[in-house]
Amino acid sequence: MGKRTLVRDLVKERQNDLTAAERRLTATLLDDSLIPGLQSITKLAEDASVSTPTVIRLARKLGFDGFPDLQSAIRDEVAARVKEPLAKLEPLERMSNRDHIVSRFAMAVSHNINRTLDRLDLAEFDRVAAQLSDPSRHLYLLGGRITRSNAHHFFNHLQIIRSGVSLLDSSPSVWPQSLLDMDEKSTLIVFDIRRYEKELERLARLVVGQGADIVLFTDQWGSPIERHAAFCFRSMVEVPSSWDSTLAISFLIEALVAEIQSRSSGAERIAALEEMIGESRIFRSL
């Protein structure tokens, strides 16, 4: 296979044509950089909770004659990657104390971001950016116990770039007021990583019932909300800690902010905001 026909690229190019079962299978393949594809067809199907015919159908959709042909391409791709220079990791590996928590954490976060990017569907990223920059849509944001800060971070940027952005209160008792205003021109951006929160899933189901779309940010295993989401970004979260890391999620948020701002008239709004901040200083002297 040539450089432009890597299995990872083929999977990303064909995502819109895949069935739900085939998407589960590709998620399993990409979860560990195609390594699962080196197993037998039976073991791969079992790990992905799909049938062996699904594996064969996916191979043919990707342009291969069958699973043996796909597996051969995966083997070549994995072998080539092993031979690639590890220049990007060398500075971290040369740290004087690689056993220190800072070194181990840095390696884990770097690994998480690289694997998150490896599985990122750029076409889906662009569709989400287009939707979130549409001024006719009202955006709502909500995070869970650990991801509440991610929702706040995204909200702080979006409300500067554009109007029509709301941050939902963390208390479910006040969600119905926002639900009443949601319709087909609304998008809920929700963050949910393990331990997945049942209240968020119930809300997601109601949001879809109102006709609104959901953009989900979750971990590599996938929140139950994924079944309701129009768009889903899975990020790697495991680090040497009792807590999961959301740095890979933050990376995606800030990349989206940059793209949304480039698509909108955010510069004019930011300039007006700066002027308003300057004018408001008169109140500080009272």
N, C-alpha and C positions, 0 to 999 in steps of 0.2 A: 504493500500500500504506500502511496506517496504521502508527502507531508500534508497535503490538503485533504486527505481522506482518512484521517485517524478515526478509530472507532468512536472516541469521545465526541468528535465533530459530527459524525454521522448521526449519533444518538440525539444531539442537540438540534440538528437540522430537521429530523423527522418527528420531533416531539408532538407537534400538532396532529400528526397522522396516527398516533399510537392509541390503543385502547387502554382502559384503566389497568388491566392486568399487565399489559406491556410496559406501562409507565412504572408499575411496581418493580418489574424486572429490571428496567434500566436504572432505577434508583438503587437497587441492590448492586448492580454492576459498578455504578459510579461511587457508591458509598466507600469502597476501598480501592479506588483507582483501577478498576477492571479486574483486580485479582480474583474475585469470585468466578469470573468467566473461565478461569483455568481449571475449574472443577469439572466433574462429569455433568452431563446434561441433567441427570436425575437429581443430583445434589444441588445444582444451581436452581432448578425449578422448586425444590423443597425449601431452600433458603428464602426464595422470593415469594413463596406461597402461591405459585402458579403451576399450570400443567406443563408437561414437556412439549406438547404441541405449541404452546404459547412461546416457548423458547425458539422453536423452529420458525414460527411465523415472524418473530422479531428479527431473526437472522436474515430472513428473506426480504423483509421490509427495509433492512439496512443495506440491501444490495448483494448479500452473500448467497451462495448456493444452498447453504444449510448450516447447522451448528458447527460441524467440524471446520468449515471454511471461516466462520466467524471466530472460532476459538484460535485458529492459526493466526488471524490478524491481531487478536488480543495478545497472544504470546509474543509476537514480533514487537508490538507497541510497548508492552511491559519491559521486554528485554532492552529496547532502545532507551527507555526512560531510566533504567538502572545504570546504563552506561553514560548518561548525561552528566556533565560536571555539576557538582553541588556547590557552585560558587556562592549562591545566595544564602546558603546555610553556614558556610565556613566561618563568617565573623562570629556567629553565635556559638559554633562548636569550638572556636578558639578561645572562648572566654576562660579566664584563669581558673574559675571554680564552676565547672559544669554541673556539679551536684547541688549547687545553691538553688534555693527556690526561685530566685530571680531568673537564673539561667534556664531552669526547667520550665518555668512559666512562659518565658519568651519563646522557647522552642515550641511549646504546645500551641501558643497563640498563633505563631507563624504558620504552623502546620494547619491549624483550623481555618485560617483565612485562605491559604492556598487550596485546601480541599473544598472550601465553600465556593471559591471562584471556579474551580474545576468543574463543578456540577451546575453552575449558574447558567440559566437559559437567557442569553442576551436579548433574544427577540421578546421574551416575556418581560424582561427588565424594561425594554423600550415601550412596550404596551402599557405597563404600569405608570411609567413616567408621563406618558401622553395623557392617561386618564387623570392622574393627580395634578397635572398642570392645566386641565380643562376648567376655566373659570365658572362654567355653568354647573359644575358639580360641587356639592357640599361635602367636605371631608370630616370624618369623625375619627378620633384616635383613642385607643384604650390598651393598657398593658396589664399584666398580671403582677403578682407579688414581686418577682425578680425583674420583670421587664417593664415595670411602670416607668423607670427612668428612661428607657428607650423611647417609650411613647411621648414622654415630656420633651425629650431631646428633638425628636422629629417634629412635634407640634411647634416648638419654639422657632424652628427654622421655617416651617411651612406658613405660619401665620405672619411672618415677615414678608415672604415671597408673594403671598396671595391672600385674598379675603375668603370667607366662607369655610373656615377651619375651626373645629370645636374639639376640645379635650374632654372626654367623658369623665365624670367623677368616679372614683374608685368604689363607691358604694352602689351596689345593685339596686337599692331602693329608689334611686333617682334616674335610672336608665329609661323607664317608660316614657318620661317627658321627651327624651331625645328620639326614642323609637317612633313616636307619633309624627315627627317631622321627616323621617327617612322615607325615601321613595326611590324610583328608578334612576334619579339623578343624584344619588348619594353613594358614598363609598365609606365603609368602615375599615380602618387600618388597625389590625389587632395583633398583639404580640402574645404568644403563648408557648412556653417551653415546659419541659417536664418539671415538676408535677403538674400536669395539665389541670386547669381549673374548670370544673363543671359549669359554673355560672357563666363563664365566657362562651362555652359551647352553646348553652341555652340561648344566650343573647345572639350568637351568630345565626342560629336557626330562625329566630324571630326577625332578625335584620333581613335575611334572604326572603322571608315571607312578606316583608314590606316592599320587596322589589329592588333593594339595594345590593351593591356588590361588596365583596369582602376581599381585602388584600391581607394575607396572613404571613407573619414572620414567625418561624418556629425552629425547632432543632432538627438534627439529622434523622430522628425517628418519626417525626411528624405528629402534630397535635390532632386530636379528633376533629378540630374545626376545619381541617383540610377538606373534608367531604363537602363542606358548605362554601368553600372559598373559590372565587373566580381566578385568583392568582395566589401562588404560594412560593415563598422563599425559604428554603431549608438551609440552616447554617450549622456548622460544627461548634459544639459548646464545651466539650470535655477538656479539662485542665487538671493539673495536680493540686486539687483543692476540693473541699467538701461542697463548694458552690460551683455551678456552671458559669462559664464565661460568655458574655454577650458582646465581646469585642468584634467578632465576625459580623454580627447583626448590625453593630454600629457602623462598620465599614460599608455595608450595603445601604444603610440609611444616608450616610454622607455622600455616597456616590449618587443616590437618587436625588438628594437635595441639589447637587451640582447640575444634574441633567434637567430637573424641573425648573430651576432658575434660568437655564439657558433657553428653555422653551416658552417662558412666560415674560410678561412685562414687569418682572420683579425689580429691575433697576429703577424704574420710575417710582414704584411703591417704596423702595428702600430710601430713595432720595427724599420722598415726602415724609417718611417716618423720621429720618434724621432731622429734617426741618422742624417737625412737630416736637421732637425731643428737645431741640434747641429752644423752641418757644416755651416749653413747659418749665424751663429752668427758672423762670420768673417766680414760680410758686415756691421754689426752695428758699428764697430769700425772705419770705414772709414769716 
